[in-house]
């Protein structure tokens, strides 16, 4: 069985060493994206993100009224050598199913 791909686009050996190297590659990508975001440099930050996927993500989350979309349920995936794609893993608090009224006070208490 051939070694699998990682976030950096390299092929890694199987086993524990490959897993550790893969995790380091993923951490490197997310750290670089986070650093760009923390600097407040929007252009640098968005260079890491697939813009079409980000726009689609926001549209779906807003139409679903998913007030948890941008905090706890926000995850990212990346094709080998590609850009980051946002992904929401939970819609349990959307489509009117939330027990919260979505006002800012209730939102803070939920967190």
C-alpha positions in Angstrom: 0.0 0.0 0.0 1.5 3.4 -1.0 2.0 6.2 1.6 -0.8 8.7 1.8 -0.8 12.4 1.0 -0.6 15.2 3.5 -1.5 18.9 3.7 1.9 19.9 2.3 1.4 17.8 -0.8 4.3 15.4 0.0 4.0 11.6 0.3 4.9 10.3 3.7 5.9 6.8 4.9 3.3 4.8 6.6 3.3 4.2 10.3 3.8 6.5 13.3 6.5 8.6 11.7 4.2 9.3 8.7 1.4 10.2 11.0 3.6 12.6 13.1 5.0 14.2 9.9 1.5 14.6 8.5 0.2 16.2 11.7 3.2 18.6 11.6 2.3 19.5 8.0 -1.3 20.2 8.9 -0.2 22.3 11.9 2.1 24.3 9.7 -0.7 25.2 7.3 -3.1 26.1 10.0 -0.5 28.1 11.9 0.5 30.1 8.9 -3.2 30.9 8.1 -3.8 31.8 11.8 -0.7 34.1 11.8 -2.0 35.9 8.7 -5.4 36.3 10.3 -4.0 37.6 13.5 -1.9 40.2 11.7 -5.0 41.6 10.2 -3.7 41.2 6.7 -6.8 40.2 4.8 -5.1 39.6 1.5 -2.5 37.3 3.0 -5.2 35.5 5.0 -7.5 34.9 2.0 -4.6 33.6 -0.1 -4.8 30.5 2.0 -8.6 30.1 1.5 -10.6 28.8 -1.5 -12.8 31.9 -2.0 -15.6 30.1 -3.9 -15.8 27.5 -1.0 -15.8 30.3 1.6 -18.6 32.2 -0.1 -20.7 29.0 -0.5 -20.0 28.2 3.2 -21.2 31.7 4.4 -24.3 31.6 2.2 -25.4 28.1 3.4 -24.8 29.0 7.1 -26.7 32.3 6.8 -29.7 30.8 5.0 -29.7 28.0 7.7 -29.5 30.6 10.5 -26.7 28.5 12.0 -25.5 30.7 14.8 -22.9 28.1 15.8 -21.3 28.0 12.3 -18.4 30.3 12.9 -17.4 29.2 16.4 -17.6 25.5 17.5 -18.8 23.9 14.3 -16.2 25.5 12.0 -13.7 23.0 10.6 -11.4 23.1 7.5 -10.3 20.6 5.0 -7.6 20.8 2.3 -6.9 18.9 -0.9 -3.3 17.9 -1.3 -1.4 21.1 -2.1 -4.7 23.0 -2.3 -6.3 25.8 -0.4 -8.4 25.6 2.8 -12.1 24.9 2.5 -14.4 25.8 5.5 -16.9 23.1 6.6 -19.6 23.1 9.2 -20.0 19.8 11.0 -23.1 20.6 12.9 -26.5 22.0 11.9 -28.2 20.9 15.1 -28.6 24.6 16.2 -29.9 25.8 12.8 -33.1 25.8 10.8 -35.0 27.1 13.8 -34.1 24.1 16.0 -32.1 26.1 18.5 -33.4 26.5 22.0 -31.8 29.9 22.1 -33.3 33.1 20.8 -30.0 34.1 19.0 -29.9 37.4 20.8 -26.3 38.4 21.8 -27.0 37.9 25.6 -28.3 34.3 25.0 -25.5 33.6 22.5 -22.9 34.5 25.1 -24.5 32.4 27.8 -24.5 29.4 25.3 -20.7 29.7 25.0 
